[in-house]
């Protein structure tokens, strides 16, 4: 069946969009969906061990969020660094766009300027920064790249990192992992539930809206991921795999399609997981509640089935779950 973008739309009251995480992290709510029976259970995340199979391996994304949002002139000018060719040349989203014209040099502060070298078809700017980006003069201008639906609040910066975040490079948090505490991970390990770490640096694809009416016409932006030999060996021996977040799913499914088994690798993936996709690596999924019309919601629909996804989301709205990055979680078995 072919789906249109409107098939993945839904209405959400603004008050359901979480502006800060649960405290402690693992006190967020947990919706558990059992695919075998179609039943939904409402619980708390700290009880997730009651539902995870004893033989499962948790696969987490250890990517760490960069403070890549540069704000100047009391926030009136913004450079959102997407990637850096070196310490002076970067590709970025900018605001306001009319100020960043090709060939123009903007004096952002007394000590910082940006020359616009190029503008691509998506409006992304290639900028030459003076001084180099690693200069301490930028420190007070660097901010955590919270999504636009979350108010900029730098006091929440550490809460927008998973407790196992290690490999710096993401432009957004792999949010399904935000619910775990060190204590909960230790408890799961004592119960025999192992943890495997992969790395996928969340990039522009997280921010890029789907514009095509037929979702099959959408092109994903590629994102870089890594699997170590230790992790590959661990996953090849795993009896059951629970992916923590859609980013972990992208790593697992991309790796298996590329190599037919888990192999130590570093590569880019533009895999687009949508209804009709055949999962080869993922047995269960922990994820948050995603934005309407997003590729993340389409991935969930691929995993649960489209009608089941609609049922789950309607239940979450009826029960007033908290949505999006700082919101509640679901476990799909």
NUDRENSE-721037 format. One record per residue (C-alpha): residue in one letter; x, y, z. Coordinates in steps of 0.5 Angstrom, whole numbers, plus 500, padded with zeros to 3 digits. Example, Ala and Ser with C-alpha at 12.3 -4.5 7.8 and 13.67 -1.06 7.14 Angstrom:
# residues 2
A525491516
S527498514
This chain:
# residues 333
X500500500
X502507498
X502512504
X501520503
X504525508
X497526511
X496519513
X502521518
X498527521
X495528528
X492533532
X496534539
X494540544
X500544545
X500543553
X502535551
X509538549
X514537554
X518543556
X523539561
X524532562
X521528568
X525528574
X528523576
X529521568
X526514569
X520517572
X517518565
X511514563
X512508559
X507505554
X508498553
X505495546
X505488546
X505486538
X503479539
X496481543
X495488541
X494490548
X497497551
X499497558
X501504562
X506504567
X513508569
X520507565
X523505572
X519498571
X521497564
X525491567
X518488568
X517488560
X524487557
X525479555
X530476559
X535475553
X535481550
X541486549
X539493549
X543497543
X544504545
X546510541
X552513545
X553520541
X553526545
X550533543
X554538541
X553546543
X553547535
X548553536
X551560536
X547566538
X549573537
X546580538
X541577543
X539571539
X537576533
X542572529
X544565529
X549560526
X547553527
X553549525
X551542521
X558540520
X565543519
X570542514
X575545518
X576550524
X574556520
X570553514
X563550516
X556549513
X550552517
X543554517
X543561519
X537566521
X535571518
X537568511
X537575508
X543578512
X547572510
X548573502
X553570498
X559574498
X557578504
X561578511
X557579517
X561582523
X557578529
X561581534
X567586535
X571580535
X567575530
X565575523
X563570518
X564571510
X558567506
X562563501
X556559498
X549558499
X546551496
X539549494
X537548501
X539555503
X545552507
X551557508
X558555507
X561560512
X568562513
X569564521
X574569523
X577567528
X577559528
X571556531
X576553537
X577560539
X575561546
X571567544
X565563542
X564560548
X559565551
X555564544
X555556544
X548554546
X545547546
X541545540
X534544543
X528543538
X524549536
X518546540
X522547546
X524553549
X532555549
X534553557
X541552558
X540550565
X537543561
X543542557
X546536561
X539533561
X539533554
X544528554
X544521555
X548518561
X552514557
X553520552
X561519550
X562520542
X561528541
X558529534
X550530534
X546536533
X540533537
X539528542
X538520541
X532522546
X529515547
X535514551
X534520556
X530516560
X535511563
X539513569
X546509571
X542506577
X537503572
X542500567
X546497573
X539494575
X538491568
X545489567
X544485574
X538482571
X542479565
X540484560
X546486556
X548493553
X551494547
X553501544
X553504537
X554511535
X550515530
X551522529
X544525529
X544530523
X540535518
X535529517
X532530524
X530537522
X528536515
X521536514
X518531509
X515535503
X513530498
X506528498
X507521497
X512519502
X516514497
X518520494
X522523500
X530523500
X533522507
X539526509
X545521510
X548520517
X554517519
X555511524
X560507527
X560500530
X566497533
X568490533
X567489540
X559491539
X559487532
X561481536
X556482541
X550483537
X552477532
X551473539
X545476541
X539472542
X534478542
X535485540
X532491543
X533498540
X533504544
X531509539
X530510532
X537512531
X539505534
X534502529
X538505523
X544503525
X542496526
X538495520
X543499515
X549495518
X545488516
X543490509
X550492508
X554486511
X549481512
X552480519
X554485524
X561488522
X566493525
X564499520
X564506519
X559509514
X554513512
X546511512
X540514508
X536509510
X528511510
X524506514
X517506513
X511502512
X513496508
X520495511
X522488513
X526489519
X532484520
X535486526
X531489531
X526485535
X523490540
X524498540
X524503546
X522510543
X519517544
X512520541
X514523535
X512529531
X506529526
X509527519
X516526521
X520520518
X521518525
X513517526
X514513519
X519508522
X515507528
X509505523
X513500520
X515497526
X508496529
X504496523
X500503521
X493502524
X497499530
X501506530
X495510530
X491506536
X498507540
X498514539
X491515540
X491512546
X497516548
X493522547
X487520551
X491518557
X495525556
X502522555
X508528554
X510528547
X517529543
X524530546
X523531553
X516527553
X514520555
X517513552
X514507549
X516500549
X514496543
X515488544
